[in-house]
Amino acid sequence: MSSHQPNSVPNGPTRPAHPAGRIKHGPLVQGLRMLASLSWTFLVLSTINLSQFIGSPLYWINKDYYYAYMVWTKQWFGIWITTMSQWFSRTTIRISGDASVRGQLTITKDGRLETRFPERLVMIANHQIYSDWLYLWWIAYTSSLHGQVFIILKESLKYFPIIGPGMMFYGFIFMARNWVKDRPRLQYRLQRLAQSRHGGPMSGRRGGDTLDPMWLMIYPEGTNLSGNTRKGSAKWAAKQGIKDFEHVLMPRSTGLMYCLQELKGTVEWVYDCTVAYEGIPRGAYGQDIFTLRSTYFQGRPPKSVNMYWRRFHLSSIPLPSQKSSEPSPQETEAFSKWLLARWKEKEALLEGYAKNGRFPADEGYDVRGEGGAAGGFIETEAKLGHWYEIPQIFAVVVPVFVVVGYFAAFVYKRVM
């Protein structure tokens, strides 16, 4: 997404330099970083999954406590995401937005981002690389809603050990990419989200008086930008008789329209994030540059992750008039045009970023006199608010192991 100077290689052809510069760690340190990051990931994810199974009987005892417990374990996942960026891939995150999010992007005295987004929303974004969703979940952390994130995923992911069962406990929505099969299950899950109301902890600012908090994260492109998906996007654009994009993929409207149709009346806003990574040259793809090895092991994450935020009220979006009904061709076309127009705006935003290295930024203030940082931008890093958030990940498993250990020792002594 930016200009890119080649490195000269003596007695050989030039090759492009990595946007994040030289490799910062040698083979030994890379090995240690790989061991540390993978060990931390396995420890946290297995601990979360085991804690979920330990707490699952609450479902038959008290639904409110079960809901709160699973939200608590989902918060641990958000904490893990933040530590992965803070410890292994520190980078500048530059955030701005238009006037629609004025006063909702703020920075704390110690330099952390604090967002004031609503408890219930649908979030859409372009999909650049695999790690996009990690940064969006971190955004939920900055709103203290990292326990209320819901994601629509490929069905195959639910069969992964540890991760799959964990995501099913979280109530994520799995899609087979076959609308005939997907629609009934999507309808069921969305109706649950539209009616979910619990009392007690983790149930929102007014408890059982309102619907449960919910951030539904959707990538209308369906997959991240790559050489193969670029070809698929071009074919889809040709089929529709329109020009393909350069910086984004053609969005698919069916799933998003159905989600908004089912959630209408329970969600007011669609929040849209345009994401760009510093240093990706034209014609290249972020997934090929910012790999797992480069980002977490070699110490070469993107120099900056850039986000541009805006929001749209559901009343301004052309949606089918009736829930769960089959939309008319006219309704489908109207929504498709609306979504395509938003993606054209994203394309223009990313073209501007490619030329200028920055997104635009609103420099105004809201009715309370609050705005963003100087120049309309906030520059920060993904980091935890407090170190003592980490031990809560083990708040269930450790006591259970201690009790089981003492009981086993007691039984052993009695038997022997």
C-alpha positions in Angstrom: 0.0 0.0 0.0 3.0 2.3 -0.2 6.1 3.1 -2.2 8.8 0.4 -1.9 12.5 0.7 -2.6 14.6 -2.3 -3.6 17.7 -3.5 -1.9 20.8 -4.0 -4.1 22.3 -7.4 -4.0 26.0 -7.6 -5.0 26.5 -9.6 -8.3 22.9 -10.4 -8.5 19.4 -9.0 -9.3 17.7 -6.5 -7.1 15.1 -7.9 -4.7 12.5 -5.9 -2.7 13.4 -5.1 0.9 11.0 -6.2 3.6 8.7 -3.3 4.6 9.6 -3.9 8.3 13.4 -3.8 7.6 16.0 -6.3 8.4 15.6 -9.5 10.4 15.9 -8.4 14.0 16.7 -11.8 15.6 19.1 -14.5 14.7 18.2 -18.2 14.4 18.6 -18.9 18.1 16.4 -16.0 19.3 13.9 -16.8 16.6 13.7 -20.4 17.9 13.2 -19.2 21.4 10.5 -16.7 20.4 8.8 -19.5 18.4 8.9 -21.8 21.5 7.7 -19.0 23.8 4.9 -17.8 21.6 3.6 -21.3 20.7 3.9 -22.5 24.3 2.0 -19.5 25.6 -0.7 -20.0 22.9 -1.1 -23.7 23.8 -1.1 -23.0 27.5 -3.8 -20.3 27.3 -6.0 -22.0 24.7 -5.9 -25.4 26.4 -6.6 -23.7 29.8 -9.6 -21.8 28.3 -11.0 -25.0 26.8 -10.6 -27.0 29.9 -12.2 -24.2 32.0 -15.1 -24.2 29.5 -15.7 -27.9 30.1 -15.4 -27.5 33.9 -18.1 -24.7 33.8 -20.4 -26.4 31.3 -22.7 -28.0 34.0 -23.8 -24.4 34.8 -26.0 -24.6 31.7 -28.4 -27.0 33.5 -28.1 -25.2 36.8 -28.5 -21.5 36.0 -28.5 -20.0 32.5 -27.5 -16.6 33.7 -24.4 -17.9 35.4 -23.5 -20.1 32.5 -23.7 -17.1 30.1 -21.6 -15.0 32.5 -19.0 -17.8 32.8 -18.6 -18.2 29.1 -18.3 -14.4 28.6 -15.6 -14.5 31.2 -13.6 -17.2 29.4 -14.1 -15.3 26.1 -12.5 -12.2 27.8 -9.5 -14.4 28.5 -9.2 -15.0 24.8 -9.2 -11.3 24.2 -6.4 -10.9 26.9 -4.3 -13.6 25.1 -4.8 -11.8 21.8 -3.5 -8.5 23.3 -0.5 -10.2 24.9 0.5 -11.8 21.6 0.7 -8.3 20.0 2.2 -6.7 23.1 4.9 -9.3 23.7 5.7 -10.7 20.3 4.7 -8.3 17.5 4.7 -4.7 18.9 3.7 -2.2 16.3 2.2 1.3 16.0 -1.5 1.3 15.6 -2.8 4.5 14.0 -6.5 5.2 14.3 -8.8 7.8 12.8 -12.4 8.1 11.7 -15.0 10.4 10.2 -17.4 12.6 12.0 -19.8 9.7 12.6 -17.5 8.3 15.3 -16.5 11.7 16.8 -15.8 11.5 20.5 -15.8 7.6 20.4 -12.0 7.2 19.9 -10.0 8.5 22.8 -6.6 7.9 24.4 -5.9 7.4 28.1 -3.2 9.2 30.0 -0.9 6.2 29.7 -1.3 6.1 25.9 -3.9 3.3 25.6 -6.8 3.5 23.1 -10.2 3.7 24.7 -13.2 3.3 22.4 -16.8 4.2 23.3 -18.6 2.0 20.9 -22.1 0.8 21.8 -22.7 -2.6 23.5 -24.5 -4.0 20.4 -23.3 -3.6 16.9 -22.4 -5.3 13.7 -18.8 -4.7 12.6 -17.6 -5.0 9.0 -14.1 -4.6 7.5 -11.9 -5.4 4.5 -9.8 -8.5 5.0 -6.1 -7.8 4.2 -4.2 -10.6 6.1 -5.0 -13.4 8.5 -4.4 -11.4 11.6 -7.0 -8.7 10.9 -9.5 -10.2 13.3 -6.9 -10.1 16.1 -6.8 -6.3 15.9 -10.6 -6.0 15.7 -10.9 -8.2 18.8 -8.4 -5.9 20.5 -10.7 -3.0 19.5 -13.4 -4.8 21.5 -11.0 -5.0 24.4 -10.6 -1.2 24.3 -14.4 -1.0 24.8 -14.3 -3.6 27.6 -16.5 -5.8 25.4 -13.9 -8.5 24.4 -16.2 -11.1 26.1 -19.1 -10.3 23.7 -17.5 -10.9 20.3 -19.2 -13.2 17.8 -17.6 -14.3 14.5 -18.8 -16.1 11.4 -16.3 -18.7 10.4 -15.7 -21.6 8.0 -17.3 -24.8 9.2 -14.1 -26.8 8.9 -12.6 -24.8 11.8 -14.9 -26.3 14.4 -13.1 -29.7 13.9 -9.7 -28.3 15.1 -8.7 -29.8 18.5 -9.0 -27.4 21.4 -9.8 -24.4 19.2 -13.0 -25.9 17.6 -14.8 -26.9 20.9 -13.7 -23.6 22.4 -15.4 -21.6 19.5 -18.5 -23.7 19.8 -18.7 -22.8 23.5 -18.4 -19.2 22.5 -21.4 -19.4 20.2 -19.6 -18.6 17.0 -21.4 -19.2 13.8 -20.0 -21.8 11.4 -20.8 -21.6 7.7 -20.4 -24.3 5.0 -20.5 -21.7 2.2 -23.6 -23.4 0.9 -26.5 -21.0 1.3 -29.1 -23.8 1.3 -27.4 -25.4 4.3 -26.2 -22.2 5.9 -29.4 -20.2 6.0 -31.3 -22.4 8.7 -28.3 -22.5 11.1 -27.6 -18.8 10.5 -31.2 -17.9 11.2 -31.2 -20.0 14.4 -28.0 -18.3 15.7 -29.1 -14.8 14.8 -32.4 -15.3 16.4 -30.6 -16.3 19.6 -28.5 -13.2 19.4 -31.5 -11.0 18.7 -33.4 -12.4 21.8 -30.5 -13.1 24.2 -31.3 -11.5 27.6 -29.6 -12.5 30.8 -29.4 -11.1 34.3 -26.5 -11.0 36.7 -22.8 -10.3 35.8 -21.7 -9.8 32.2 -25.2 -9.0 31.0 -24.7 -5.3 30.0 -25.0 -2.0 31.8 -28.6 -2.5 32.9 -28.5 -6.3 33.4 -31.6 -8.2 32.3 -33.5 -5.1 31.4 -31.8 -5.0 28.0 -30.5 -7.4 25.4 -27.1 -8.9 26.0 -24.1 -7.0 24.6 -23.0 -8.4 21.2 -20.4 -7.5 18.6 -21.0 -9.5 15.5 -17.8 -9.4 13.3 -18.3 -10.0 9.5 -16.0 -9.9 6.6 -18.2 -9.4 3.5 -15.3 -10.3 1.2 -15.4 -13.8 2.7 -11.7 -14.3 2.7 -8.4 -12.3 2.9 -6.7 -10.6 -0.1 -4.2 -12.9 -2.0 -3.2 -13.8 -5.5 -5.8 -16.6 -5.7 -8.7 -14.6 -4.2 -7.8 -11.6 -6.5 -8.5 -13.9 -9.4 -11.8 -15.0 -7.9 -12.8 -11.4 -7.3 -12.0 -10.5 -10.9 -14.2 -13.3 -12.1 -17.1 -12.2 -9.8 -16.7 -8.6 -11.0 -16.7 -9.7 -14.7 -19.9 -11.8 -14.0 -21.6 -8.7 -12.6 -20.4 -6.6 -15.4 -18.4 -4.2 -13.2 -14.7 -3.3 -12.8 -12.8 -5.2 -10.1 -10.9 -3.4 -7.3 -7.2 -3.1 -6.7 -7.0 -2.8 -2.9 -10.0 -4.8 -1.8 -12.0 -7.9 -3.0 -15.5 -7.7 -4.3 -17.9 -8.0 -1.3 -20.7 -10.6 -1.2 -23.9 -9.2 0.0 -26.1 -12.2 0.8 -24.8 -13.1 4.3 -24.4 -9.6 5.6 -27.9 -8.6 4.3 -29.4 -11.6 6.0 -27.6 -10.8 9.3 -28.8 -7.2 9.3 -32.3 -8.3 8.3 -32.6 -10.7 11.3 -31.0 -8.3 13.8 -33.0 -5.3 12.7 -34.7 -3.7 15.7 -32.0 -5.1 18.1 -29.0 -3.4 16.7 -28.8 0.3 15.7 -25.4 0.6 14.1 -23.0 -1.0 11.6 -19.4 0.0 12.3 -17.1 -0.1 9.4 -13.3 -0.4 9.6 -10.9 0.1 6.7 -7.6 -1.6 7.5 -4.2 -1.0 5.9 -0.7 -2.2 6.7 2.3 0.0 6.2 4.7 -1.1 3.5 2.8 -3.4 1.2 3.7 -2.4 -2.3 1.3 -2.3 -5.2 0.5 -5.6 -6.7 1.8 -7.5 -3.6 -0.2 -9.2 -0.8 0.2 -8.7 2.9 -0.2 -12.4 3.7 3.0 -13.1 1.6 5.0 -10.4 3.5 3.8 -10.4 7.0 3.8 -14.1 7.6 3.7 -15.8 11.0 7.5 -16.3 11.0 8.2 -12.7 10.0 5.7 -11.1 12.4 6.2 -13.2 15.5 9.6 -14.9 15.3 11.8 -12.6 13.2 10.6 -9.4 14.9 9.3 -7.9 11.6 5.6 -7.0 12.1 4.1 -4.2 10.1 5.6 -0.8 11.0 2.1 0.4 11.5 -1.5 -0.9 11.4 -3.9 1.8 10.2 -7.6 1.8 10.9 -10.2 4.2 9.6 -13.6 4.0 11.4 -17.1 5.2 10.4 -20.6 4.0 11.2 -24.0 3.7 9.5 -27.4 3.6 11.2 -29.5 0.7 10.2 -32.3 3.0 9.2 -30.1 4.4 6.4 -29.4 0.9 5.0 -31.8 -0.6 2.4 -32.9 -3.9 4.0 -35.8 -6.3 3.4 -38.9 -5.1 5.2 -39.7 -8.4 6.9 -37.5 -10.6 9.1 -36.9 -14.2 7.9 -38.6 -13.5 4.6 -37.2 -14.1 1.2 -36.1 -10.7 -0.1 -37.4 -9.5 -3.4 -35.0 -9.0 -6.3 -35.4 -5.3 -5.9 -34.5 -5.5 -2.2 -31.5 -7.6 -2.9 -30.3 -5.3 -5.7 -30.7 -2.2 -3.4 -28.7 -3.7 -0.6 -26.0 -5.0 -3.1 -25.7 -1.5 -4.5 -25.4 0.0 -1.0 -22.6 -2.4 0.0 -20.8 -2.0 -3.3 -20.8 1.8 -2.8 -19.2 1.3 0.6 -16.5 -0.9 -0.9 -15.8 1.7 -3.6 -15.3 4.2 -0.8 -12.9 1.8 0.9 -11.0 1.4 -2.4 -10.7 5.2 -2.6 -9.5 5.3 1.1 -6.9 2.7 0.4 -5.7 4.4 -2.7 -5.3 7.6 -0.7 -3.4 5.6 1.9 -1.1 4.1 -0.8 -0.3 7.6 -2.0 -0.1 9.5 1.3 0.7 6.9 3.9 -2.3 8.1 6.0 -6.0 7.8 6.1 -8.1 11.0 6.4 -9.0 12.0 9.9 -11.8 14.0 11.5 -10.4 16.8 13.6 -13.8 18.1 15.0 -15.3 17.7 18.5 -18.5 16.3 19.7 -21.2 18.1 21.8 -19.2 17.3 25.0 -16.1 19.0 23.5 -14.4 15.7 23.0 -12.5 14.6 20.0 -9.5 12.5 19.0 -5.8 13.3 19.3 -3.9 16.1 17.6 -4.5 16.1 13.9 -7.4 13.7 14.3 -5.1 10.6 14.7 -4.5 8.4 17.6 -1.2 6.5 17.7 -1.0 3.7 20.2 -0.1 0.0 20.7 -2.1 -3.0 21.6 -1.4 -3.5 25.3 -3.1 -4.6 28.5 -4.5 -2.1 30.9 -3.2 -4.0 33.9 -0.8 -6.9 34.4 -3.1 -8.7 36.8 -5.6 -9.4 34.0 -3.3 -12.3 33.0 -3.7 -14.5 36.2 -7.5 -14.6 35.8 -7.0 -16.9 32.8 -6.0 -19.6 35.3 -8.5 -18.7 38.0 -10.5 -21.8 37.4 -8.0 -24.5 36.4 -5.4 -23.9 39.1 -7.8 -24.2 42.1 -9.4 -27.3 40.5 -6.0 -28.9 40.0 -5.1 -28.1 43.6 -8.3 -29.6 45.0 -8.0 -32.7 42.8 -4.3 -33.1 43.9 -5.2 -32.9 47.6 -8.1 -35.3 47.1 -5.9 -37.8 45.2 -3.2 -37.5 47.9 -5.8 -38.1 50.6 -7.2 -41.1 48.9 -3.7 -42.5 48.2 -2.9 -42.3 51.9 -6.1 -43.9 53.0 -5.6 -46.8 50.5 -2.0 -47.3 51.3 
